[in-house]
Amino acid sequence: MLEKLFKLKQNQTSLKQEVIAGFTTFLTMAYILFVNPMMLADAGMDHGAVFVATCLAAAIGCIVMGVVANYPIALAPGMGLNAFFTYTVVGEMGYSWETALGAVFLSGICFMALSLARIREWIVNSIPMSLRLGIAAGIGLFLALLALQSSGIVVGSPATLVTMGDITSFPALMATLGFFIIIALVQRGFKSAVIISILSITALGVIFGGVEYKGLVSAPPSIAPTFMAMDLSGALEISMLSVVFAFLFVDLFDTSGTLVAVAQRGGFLDDKGRLPRLNRALMADSTATIAGAALGTSTTTSYIESTAGVSAGGRTGLTAVVVGLLFLAALFISPLAGMVPAYATAGTLFYVAILMMSGLVHVEWEDLTEAAPVVVVCILMPLTYSIATGIAFGFISYAAIKLMSGRYRDLTAGVVVLAALFVAKFAFA
C-alpha cells in the first residue's frame, strides 16, 4: 500500500529513510506546539484549546500534503502570521479573536480559489522581489521585538518610547541563555536545537524560576472553546478586507518561497525549473488553513524546516505523513506545553527572526528605488507594531518612489492597484 501511494522505489527511498526524515522534520518544528498557544493566548484564546487546534491543524496539513501531493513538506500554524493575528488584528485593531479566525478562514478560501484558478503565479510575479524580501524581514524584526518584550529585555519608556529593561532579571537571563543554546546547537548540526532550548529553559524555570510542574502527559484538553468559534459575518465587513488580504498575501508568498526552497533542496523541480503537482501542494496548504481556522488557530502554512527532513533523506509524502502522526501523538503532552514560560520561547522567536531576515542579502542595495521600500517595510512593521501597516507603506513607497524617479516602467498593475487601495484605506479610515 505504501509503495502504491508514495512510490518509494521510484523515488529511491525506503520506509526507514522516510520515518527518520519525518522525525527529523518534526523535531525542528515542534517548537510551534509551545509558541503558538502562548501567542494566541495573548489574544484571549484558551491555551489548551489552541494547543489541540495547533496539533490537529498541523496533522491535517501534513497528512493531506503527503497523501495528495506526495511531497515531504510539513505544515503547521505559521510564525509571523500568529503574531499578526494576536498583536495587530486583535491587539492594535481591536477586533475579537473570533473575527480574526473568520478572516483566516476567508483567506484560506481565497487561497484555494487562486490555486484552482491557476492565477497564483501571476499574483506572485506581479509583486517585486524586493517587497517580498522586505516583508519577510519586517516580520522577522517584529518577532524579534516580541521576543525582547516578553523577556523584559526591552520595556516601554515615556521619554524614549522604548528602553532597556532589567537585563539581570531571571526571565531576561533565561531568554538570553535560550537564544545562545539554539545558535550553538544549530551551528553544531543539532536538528532539534530549538526544542532542546525550550525544554532546557523550562526545566530551569521549574527549578529556579517559579514555574509550577504540571506533569508531562495527560488526556488532550477540550477544543470546545475555539472549535467553530470563527465570526464570518464580522470578517466580511469592509474594514476587514485589508486583514483578509494581509493573511492571504503573507501566506501566499511564505508558501511559494517554502515550496521552491524545499523543492530545490530535494531536487524535485523538473527540467524547466517548475514543481510538478504544484497545485496539489497549494491545495493542501489552503485546506490546512481552512481546517485550522475552524479548529481555532491562525494560518497554517508550509514550513521551511521541511528542508531538514529532506536533508535526512525524505523524498516522498510519507515523510510528511510521519510528521502529521507525530503531531497527533503530541496531543498528549499538553501539561508540558502549559508549563513553558514566555522567556523560554523568546530565544526561539529571536532565532526565527534571524532566519526571516537572512533574505535581505538578496536585495539590490545599489538601486535605491528597490532598497528604500525594503527599509520602509522593515522599520515600520516593528515600530508601528503592525505587520499590515508595514506591508501597506511598503507598497505605497515602492509605487511613489518608482513613479517620482522616472522608473514607472518597473511598476506592475498589481503594485499600482494595491498601493492605491492602501492610500484609500488610510485616507478614509
C-alpha positions as CSV (number, residue, x, y, z in Angstrom):
1,M,0.0,0.0,0.0
2,L,2.8,2.4,0.9
3,E,4.6,1.7,-2.3
4,K,1.5,2.3,-4.4
5,L,0.6,5.5,-2.5
6,F,4.1,7.1,-2.2
7,K,6.1,5.4,-4.9
8,L,9.0,4.7,-2.6
9,K,11.1,2.7,-5.1
10,Q,10.6,5.2,-7.9
11,N,11.8,8.0,-5.6
12,Q,14.8,5.9,-4.4
13,T,13.8,5.8,-0.8
14,S,12.6,3.3,1.9
15,L,10.2,3.2,4.8
16,K,13.0,3.5,7.3
17,Q,14.5,6.5,5.5
18,E,11.1,8.3,5.3
19,V,10.4,7.7,9.0
20,I,13.8,9.1,10.0
21,A,13.2,12.1,7.8
22,G,9.8,12.6,9.4
23,F,11.2,12.5,12.9
24,T,13.9,15.0,11.9
25,T,11.4,17.5,10.4
26,F,9.2,17.2,13.5
27,L,12.0,17.9,15.9
28,T,13.0,21.1,14.0
29,M,9.4,22.5,14.1
30,A,7.9,21.1,17.3
31,Y,8.6,24.4,19.0
32,I,5.3,25.6,17.4
33,L,3.5,23.4,19.9
34,F,4.7,25.7,22.7
35,V,4.9,29.1,20.9
36,N,1.6,29.2,19.1
37,P,-0.7,28.5,22.1
38,M,1.2,31.0,24.2
39,M,1.0,33.7,21.5
40,L,-2.7,33.2,20.7
41,A,-3.5,33.1,24.4
42,D,-2.4,36.8,24.4
43,A,-5.4,37.4,22.1
44,G,-7.7,36.0,24.8
45,M,-8.0,32.4,23.4
46,D,-8.0,29.3,25.6
47,H,-4.4,28.0,25.8
48,G,-5.4,24.3,26.0
49,A,-7.9,24.6,23.1
50,V,-5.3,26.3,20.9
51,F,-2.8,23.6,21.7
52,V,-5.2,21.0,20.5
53,A,-6.0,23.1,17.4
54,T,-2.3,23.5,16.6
55,C,-1.7,19.8,16.8
56,L,-4.8,18.9,14.7
57,A,-4.2,21.6,12.1
58,A,-0.6,20.6,11.6
59,A,-1.6,16.9,11.4
60,I,-4.3,17.6,8.8
61,G,-2.0,19.8,6.7
62,C,0.9,17.3,6.8
63,I,-1.2,14.2,6.0
64,V,-3.1,16.0,3.2
65,M,0.2,17.2,1.8
66,G,1.7,13.8,2.0
67,V,-1.2,11.8,0.5
68,V,-2.4,14.3,-2.1
69,A,0.8,16.0,-3.3
70,N,3.3,13.3,-2.2
71,Y,5.9,15.8,-1.1
72,P,8.0,15.7,2.2
73,I,6.7,19.1,3.2
74,A,5.3,19.6,6.7
75,L,2.8,22.3,7.7
76,A,1.8,24.0,11.0
77,P,0.5,27.3,12.1
78,G,2.9,29.9,10.8
79,M,5.2,32.1,12.7
80,G,4.6,35.8,11.9
81,L,1.1,35.1,10.9
82,N,0.2,34.2,14.5
83,A,1.9,37.4,15.7
84,F,-0.1,39.4,13.1
85,F,-3.3,37.6,14.4
86,T,-2.7,38.5,18.0
87,Y,-0.8,41.7,18.2
88,T,-2.2,43.5,15.1
89,V,-5.7,42.3,14.3
90,V,-6.8,41.7,17.9
91,G,-4.4,43.9,19.9
92,E,-3.9,47.0,17.7
93,M,-7.0,47.0,15.5
94,G,-9.3,45.9,18.3
95,Y,-11.2,43.0,16.6
96,S,-12.2,39.9,18.5
97,W,-10.3,36.7,18.1
98,E,-13.4,35.2,16.7
99,T,-13.5,37.7,13.9
100,A,-9.8,37.2,13.3
101,L,-10.4,33.5,12.9
102,G,-13.1,34.3,10.4
103,A,-10.6,36.4,8.4
104,V,-8.1,33.4,8.5
105,F,-10.9,31.1,7.2
106,L,-11.8,33.5,4.3
107,S,-8.1,33.9,3.4
108,G,-7.9,30.1,3.1
109,I,-10.9,30.1,0.9
110,C,-9.4,32.8,-1.3
111,F,-6.1,30.9,-1.4
112,M,-7.9,27.7,-2.5
113,A,-9.7,29.7,-5.2
114,L,-6.5,31.2,-6.5
115,S,-4.9,27.7,-6.6
116,L,-7.9,26.3,-8.5
117,A,-8.0,29.2,-11.0
118,R,-4.2,28.9,-11.6
119,I,-3.6,32.6,-11.2
120,R,-1.3,32.3,-8.2
121,E,1.8,32.7,-10.3
122,W,0.5,35.9,-11.9
123,I,0.0,37.4,-8.5
124,V,3.4,36.3,-7.2
125,N,5.2,37.5,-10.3
126,S,3.4,40.9,-10.1
127,I,4.9,41.7,-6.7
128,P,8.6,42.8,-6.8
129,M,11.1,40.5,-5.2
130,S,12.4,43.4,-3.1
131,L,9.0,43.9,-1.4
132,R,8.7,40.1,-0.8
133,L,12.1,40.1,0.9
134,G,11.3,43.2,2.8
135,I,8.0,41.8,4.2
136,A,9.7,38.6,5.4
137,A,12.5,40.6,7.1
138,G,10.0,43.1,8.6
139,I,8.0,40.2,10.1
140,G,11.3,38.9,11.5
141,L,12.1,42.2,13.2
142,F,8.6,42.3,14.6
143,L,9.1,38.8,16.1
144,A,12.5,40.0,17.5
145,L,10.7,42.9,19.2
146,L,8.2,40.5,20.7
147,A,11.0,38.3,22.0
148,L,12.7,41.2,23.7
149,Q,9.4,42.4,25.2
150,S,8.3,39.0,26.5
151,S,11.7,38.5,28.3
152,G,11.8,42.0,29.7
153,I,15.0,43.0,27.9
154,V,13.2,45.9,26.2
155,V,10.5,47.8,28.0
156,G,8.4,50.9,27.4
157,S,9.6,54.4,28.2
158,P,7.6,57.7,28.1
159,A,10.8,59.6,27.2
160,T,12.3,57.4,24.5
161,L,9.4,55.1,23.5
162,V,11.5,52.0,24.4
163,T,14.5,51.4,26.6
164,M,16.5,48.6,28.2
165,G,14.8,46.6,30.9
166,D,16.4,44.8,33.8
167,I,18.8,42.5,31.9
168,T,19.8,40.8,35.2
169,S,16.3,39.6,35.9
170,F,15.7,35.8,35.7
171,P,13.5,36.0,32.6
172,A,16.0,38.1,30.7
173,L,18.9,35.9,31.6
174,M,17.0,32.7,30.7
175,A,15.8,34.2,27.3
176,T,19.4,35.1,26.5
177,L,20.7,31.7,27.5
178,G,18.0,30.0,25.4
179,F,19.0,32.0,22.4
180,F,22.6,31.2,22.8
181,I,21.8,27.5,23.2
182,I,19.9,27.5,19.9
183,I,22.6,29.2,18.0
184,A,25.3,27.0,19.4
185,L,23.4,23.7,18.8
186,V,22.4,24.8,15.2
187,Q,26.0,25.6,14.4
188,R,26.9,22.1,15.7
189,G,24.4,20.5,13.4
190,F,21.7,19.6,16.0
191,K,18.3,19.3,14.2
192,S,16.4,19.6,17.5
193,A,18.2,22.7,18.7
194,V,15.1,24.8,19.2
195,I,13.1,22.2,21.1
196,I,16.1,21.4,23.3
197,S,16.5,25.0,24.2
198,I,12.8,25.4,25.1
199,L,12.7,22.3,27.2
200,S,16.0,23.2,28.9
201,I,14.9,26.7,29.9
202,T,11.6,25.4,31.0
203,A,13.3,22.9,33.3
204,L,15.5,25.7,34.7
205,G,12.3,27.7,35.3
206,V,10.8,24.8,37.2
207,I,13.9,24.5,39.4
208,F,14.7,28.2,39.9
209,G,12.1,30.4,38.3
210,G,8.8,29.6,40.0
211,V,7.3,27.6,37.1
212,E,4.9,25.1,38.5
213,Y,5.5,21.5,37.5
214,K,2.2,20.2,36.0
215,G,3.3,16.8,34.7
216,L,4.3,15.7,31.2
217,V,1.4,13.8,29.7
218,S,-2.4,13.7,30.1
219,A,-5.5,13.4,28.0
220,P,-5.8,16.3,25.5
221,P,-7.7,19.4,26.7
222,S,-11.1,20.3,25.3
223,I,-11.1,22.1,21.9
224,A,-14.6,23.4,22.6
225,P,-13.6,27.0,23.5
226,T,-12.2,27.6,19.9
227,F,-13.9,24.9,17.7
228,M,-16.0,26.6,15.0
229,A,-15.9,29.8,17.0
230,M,-15.0,32.0,14.0
231,D,-17.1,35.0,13.3
232,L,-17.6,35.0,9.5
233,S,-20.1,37.9,9.5
234,G,-17.6,40.1,11.3
235,A,-14.8,39.1,8.9
236,L,-16.9,40.0,5.9
237,E,-17.1,43.7,6.9
238,I,-15.4,46.2,4.6
239,S,-12.9,47.2,7.2
240,M,-11.7,43.6,7.5
241,L,-10.8,43.3,3.8
242,S,-7.2,44.6,4.4
243,V,-6.8,42.0,7.2
244,V,-8.0,39.1,5.0
245,F,-5.7,40.4,2.2
246,A,-2.8,40.5,4.6
247,F,-3.3,37.0,5.8
248,L,-3.6,35.8,2.2
249,F,-0.7,37.8,1.0
250,V,1.8,36.7,3.6
251,D,0.6,33.0,3.4
252,L,0.9,33.1,-0.4
253,F,4.5,34.3,-0.5
254,D,5.5,32.3,2.5
255,T,4.1,29.1,0.9
256,S,5.5,29.8,-2.5
257,G,9.0,30.5,-1.1
258,T,9.0,27.4,1.1
259,L,7.8,25.1,-1.7
260,V,10.6,26.4,-4.0
261,A,13.3,26.2,-1.3
262,V,12.3,22.6,-0.3
263,A,12.0,21.5,-3.9
264,Q,15.4,22.9,-4.8
265,R,16.9,21.1,-1.8
266,G,15.3,17.8,-2.7
267,G,15.8,18.0,-6.4
268,F,12.0,17.9,-7.1
269,L,12.0,20.6,-9.8
270,D,11.6,19.5,-13.4
271,D,13.9,20.4,-16.4
272,K,12.1,23.8,-16.7
273,G,12.6,24.6,-13.0
274,R,8.9,24.0,-12.2
275,L,7.5,22.0,-9.4
276,P,5.3,19.1,-10.5
277,R,1.9,18.8,-8.7
278,L,2.3,22.4,-7.5
279,N,-1.5,22.9,-7.4
280,R,-1.9,19.8,-5.2
281,A,0.6,21.2,-2.8
282,L,-1.1,24.6,-2.7
283,M,-4.5,22.9,-2.2
284,A,-3.0,21.0,0.7
285,D,-1.8,24.3,2.2
286,S,-5.1,26.1,1.7
287,T,-7.1,23.1,3.1
288,A,-4.9,23.2,6.3
289,T,-5.6,26.9,6.7
290,I,-9.4,26.4,6.4
291,A,-9.3,23.5,8.8
292,G,-7.1,25.3,11.2
293,A,-9.4,28.3,11.4
294,A,-12.4,26.0,12.0
295,L,-10.4,24.3,14.8
296,G,-9.2,27.5,16.3
297,T,-5.7,28.6,15.2
298,S,-4.1,31.2,13.0
299,T,-3.0,30.5,9.4
300,T,-1.4,27.1,8.8
301,T,1.3,27.1,6.2
302,S,4.2,25.1,4.8
303,Y,7.4,25.1,7.0
304,I,10.9,25.8,5.7
305,E,12.1,23.4,8.4
306,S,11.0,20.6,6.0
307,T,14.4,21.0,4.4
308,A,15.8,19.3,7.5
309,G,13.8,16.2,6.7
310,V,14.8,16.4,3.0
311,S,18.4,16.6,4.0
312,A,17.9,13.5,6.1
313,G,16.6,11.6,3.1
314,G,12.9,12.4,2.9
315,R,11.8,12.1,-0.7
316,T,8.0,11.4,-0.6
317,G,4.8,12.4,1.1
318,L,5.4,9.6,3.6
319,T,7.8,11.9,5.4
320,A,5.0,14.5,5.8
321,V,2.6,11.8,7.0
322,V,5.0,10.7,9.7
323,V,5.2,14.4,10.9
324,G,1.5,14.5,10.9
325,L,1.2,11.4,13.1
326,L,3.8,12.8,15.5
327,F,1.7,16.0,15.9
328,L,-1.3,13.7,16.7
329,A,0.9,11.9,19.3
330,A,1.8,15.4,20.7
331,L,-1.8,15.9,21.8
332,F,-0.9,14.1,25.0
333,I,1.8,16.4,26.2
334,S,-0.4,19.4,26.9
335,P,0.8,19.7,30.5
336,L,4.3,20.2,29.3
337,A,3.1,22.9,26.8
338,G,1.2,24.6,29.6
339,M,4.4,24.9,31.7
340,V,6.5,26.7,29.1
341,P,7.0,30.3,30.2
342,A,7.3,33.2,27.8
343,Y,11.0,33.6,28.4
344,A,11.6,30.0,27.3
345,T,10.3,30.8,23.8
346,A,11.8,34.3,23.5
347,G,15.1,32.8,22.2
348,T,13.1,30.9,19.6
349,L,11.4,34.0,18.3
350,F,14.7,35.8,18.0
351,Y,16.2,32.8,16.1
352,V,13.2,32.7,13.7
353,A,13.8,36.5,13.2
354,I,17.3,35.8,12.1
355,L,16.1,33.2,9.6
356,M,13.5,35.6,8.2
357,M,15.9,38.5,7.9
358,S,18.5,36.4,6.0
359,G,16.8,37.2,2.7
360,L,18.0,40.8,2.9
361,V,21.3,39.7,1.3
362,H,19.4,39.4,-2.0
363,V,18.1,43.0,-2.0
364,E,19.6,45.2,-4.7
365,W,21.1,47.7,-2.3
366,E,22.8,49.7,-5.0
367,D,19.4,50.5,-6.5
368,L,17.8,52.9,-4.1
369,T,14.4,52.6,-5.7
370,E,14.4,48.9,-4.7
371,A,16.3,49.3,-1.4
372,A,14.3,52.2,0.1
373,P,10.9,50.5,0.2
374,V,12.5,47.5,1.8
375,V,13.8,49.6,4.7
376,V,10.4,51.3,5.0
377,V,8.8,47.9,5.5
378,C,11.4,46.6,7.9
379,I,11.3,49.7,10.1
380,L,7.6,50.4,10.1
381,M,6.4,46.9,11.0
382,P,8.0,46.8,14.5
383,L,7.8,50.5,15.2
384,T,4.0,50.7,14.4
385,Y,3.5,47.3,16.0
386,S,1.6,46.3,12.8
387,I,2.5,43.9,10.1
388,A,-0.4,45.2,8.0
389,T,0.8,48.8,8.3
390,G,4.3,47.8,7.2
391,I,3.0,46.0,4.1
392,A,0.8,49.0,3.2
393,F,3.6,51.6,3.5
394,G,5.9,49.2,1.6
395,F,3.6,49.2,-1.4
396,I,2.9,52.9,-1.2
397,S,6.5,53.9,-1.0
398,Y,7.5,51.5,-3.8
399,A,5.0,52.9,-6.2
400,A,5.7,56.5,-5.2
401,I,9.5,56.2,-5.4
402,K,9.4,54.4,-8.8
403,L,7.0,57.0,-10.2
404,M,8.9,60.0,-9.0
405,S,12.2,58.6,-10.1
406,G,11.0,58.1,-13.6
407,R,11.1,54.3,-13.3
408,Y,7.4,53.9,-13.8
409,R,8.0,51.0,-16.2
410,D,9.1,48.9,-13.3
411,L,5.6,49.1,-11.8
412,T,3.2,46.3,-12.4
413,A,-0.6,46.6,-12.4
414,G,-0.7,44.6,-9.2
415,V,1.6,47.0,-7.3
416,V,-0.3,50.1,-8.6
417,V,-3.7,48.7,-7.6
418,L,-2.6,47.6,-4.2
419,A,-0.8,50.9,-3.5
420,A,-3.9,52.9,-4.5
421,L,-6.1,50.7,-2.3
422,F,-3.8,51.2,0.7
423,V,-3.8,55.0,0.1
424,A,-7.6,55.0,0.0
425,K,-7.6,52.9,3.2
426,F,-5.5,55.5,5.1
427,A,-7.4,58.4,3.6
428,F,-10.9,57.2,4.5
429,A,-10.1,55.2,7.7
